[in-house]
Amino acid sequence: MNNIIQKILSLTLLILITLLTFDYFKVIEFDKVLKNCFTFIIVISSVISSMGVILSKAPGFMKFINYVIIISLLIGGMLIITQNKLNLFVAIFLIFTISYSLIDMLYKSA
């Protein structure tokens, strides 16, 4: 995937995760529909970004981080559907997504 597109996706992910975190701690309150739209955009952007890295010739550590993102997203998504609450896999997904996005934005050269 093009490096500029990857950086735009990383920036989008960071901004949307920050907005949803503000909503979670009641700094900003979003409507239920808007919150669901942000969550959907985060999931789709994360899948596109992770699959782009997995299918490219990225170093092994970057592929490992993106495999963890995809697997934790799948398991966490299934557990959210069955239990209707956040779980450890969603937290792992968010932590690894934020860390990879920051690495992509700050560490990798353009």
N, C-alpha and C positions, 0 to 999 in steps of 0.2 A: 504494500500500500504506500502511496506517496507520503513522504515525511511531513509535508505541510498539512495534509488531511489528518494524519495521525495526531499531530499537535493540536489541531482544532478540535478533534474529538476529545482529547485529553483535557483541554481547557473547558469544553462544554460539560464533561463529566464532573470536573472539580466545582464548577459554578453550581450545577444542579444539585450535587450532593451537599454543598454548603447551604443552599436554600432549603433543602429538606431537613437538614440538621437544625437550622434556625426555626423551622416550623415545629420540629419535634420538641425543642426546648421553649416553645411559645414566644420566641423573639418576634417572629412574623407569623401570622396565621393565614394559611391558605384555605381555599374552599376544597372540599373533598374531591371534586372533579379535577381541579388543577393539581392537587397533590398526586392523584392517580396518573395524570398525564405526565408529570415530572418523573414519577417512578417508572412508567413505561418507557420514556425517552432514555432514562439512565440504563435500563436493562438492554434496550436495543443498541444503544451506543457502545455499551460495554461488550456486548457479544460481537459487534462488528469490529471493534478495536482489537479484542482478544483474538478473534479468528484471523484477522489480518496479520497479527504478529506470529501466531502459530504457523500459518501457512507460508510465511516469508523465511528468509535466511537469517533470522535473528539469532543472537547467541543463546546458549542453552539456558542460562539463568532467566532471561526474559521470557523464553518459552515456558519455563517452569512456573513463573509467576502467573502467566496467562492461563495455563492449564488449571492452576489452583483457582483462579477467578471463575473460569467456566464451570468447574466441578462444584465449587461452593455455591454458585448461582443456581445450578440445577437442583442440588440437594436442598438448599435453603428455600427455593421457590416451591418445591413439592411440600416441604414441611409447613410453609406459610399457608398453603392451600388447605392442608389437612388439619392444622392446629390453630390457624387464625391468630398467630402472634409471632413476633420477631424471635429469631433463634441465633445460635452461635454461628451457623453457616452464613447467615446474612451479614453478621458482624465481620466475619473473615472476608467475605466478598467485598464489603465496603473498605476495609483496611487495605487489602491488596490492590483494589482499584485506585484508591487514593495514592498509595505509595507508587504504583506503576505510573500513574498520571504525572505525579511530581517528578519522577525519574525521567519520564519522557519529555516533560516541559523544560526541566532545568539541566539535566545531565547530558542528554544526547545533543549532539551538534546538529544544526539545521542543514 
